[in-house]
Amino acid sequence: MKKILVVDDDPTTRKLIQGLLEAQGYEVTTASDGFEAVRNINRTRFDLIVVDVWIPKMSGLDLLAGLRSLAKMPRAIVMTSDDTPETLLRAVREQAHRFIKKPIDAKVLLQEVETVLQLPELPPIEVLSGTPNWIELLVPCSVETAARIYDFLSKLETGLPDDVRESVGLAFRELLMNAVEWGGKLDPNRTVRISCLRSPRMVMYRIADPGKGFRFEGLEHSAVANPEDNPVHHVQVREEKGLRVGGFGIMMTRELVDELLYNEAQNDVVFIKYLTPPPATS
């Protein structure tokens, strides 16, 4: 039976979450502040901690920071109504697996708990820069970690117009999955370097993978390499190679962003979405 520690200073919230989780067969312990949480952790090895950010005596994120010295840190879900970039980025730095906004949605909570408990053991995410206008991460090459980072970063783009946020999110997800799958070969011991830069005029992402790169003329399995007289040639190639349905990522990304740039080896890509009209060129 999985053991879960719920830490929240509001008794109603604690009882609600405890009841939801126990009804699913989990063994649940509760704590009302950071010190009580530490005492429980010293007595019991928990599989998961569900913790509010703003709890008495020690913040939830400070609690997670202290747990990083443990030989095996419990997985963590952070709850809060404070979804500022600073809080989100601190949650990533302290190795939180998910971020749930209050008030709690029971269905979302249970789904996230199940997802986090089923994740494989993976190397940690490394935060190289954690300011709202310059985020830089080293991310293990796994589908699970890519989904985790996509979830966190999508929450940081709340100030963007809906259409821009959707375009940026789709482009980032496609390029990140390409980097993890093709560049990193889904090897979690290898990392993808992700940078997200934000200014009043633009959003820029840079994704550098550990692979050798590629050439567009060698991407027969991708729609970007289709001959003009056969726009679905890559579909047949993918079927012959036994690849999953898809291959539209790069072509779609070109349509979603304003600029898409690759380095010479094409294992490092930058895309830009302008929030104001780009400067005129002479």
Buried (B, 14 or more C-beta within 10 A) or exposed (E): EBBBBBBBBEEEBBEBBBEBBEEEEBBBBBBBBBBBBBEBBEEEEBBBBBBBBBBEBBBBBBBBBBBEEEEEBBBBBBBBEEBEBEBBBBBBBBBBBBBBBBEBEEEEBBEBBEBBBEBEEBBEBBBEEBEBEEBBBBBBBBEBBBBBBBEBBBBBBEEBEEEBBBBBBBBBBBBBBBBBBBBBEEEBEBBBBBBBBBEEEBBBBBBBBBBEBBEEEEBBBBBBBBEEEEEEBBBEBBEEEEEEEBBBBBBBBEEBBBEBEBEEEBBBBBBBBBBEEEEEEE
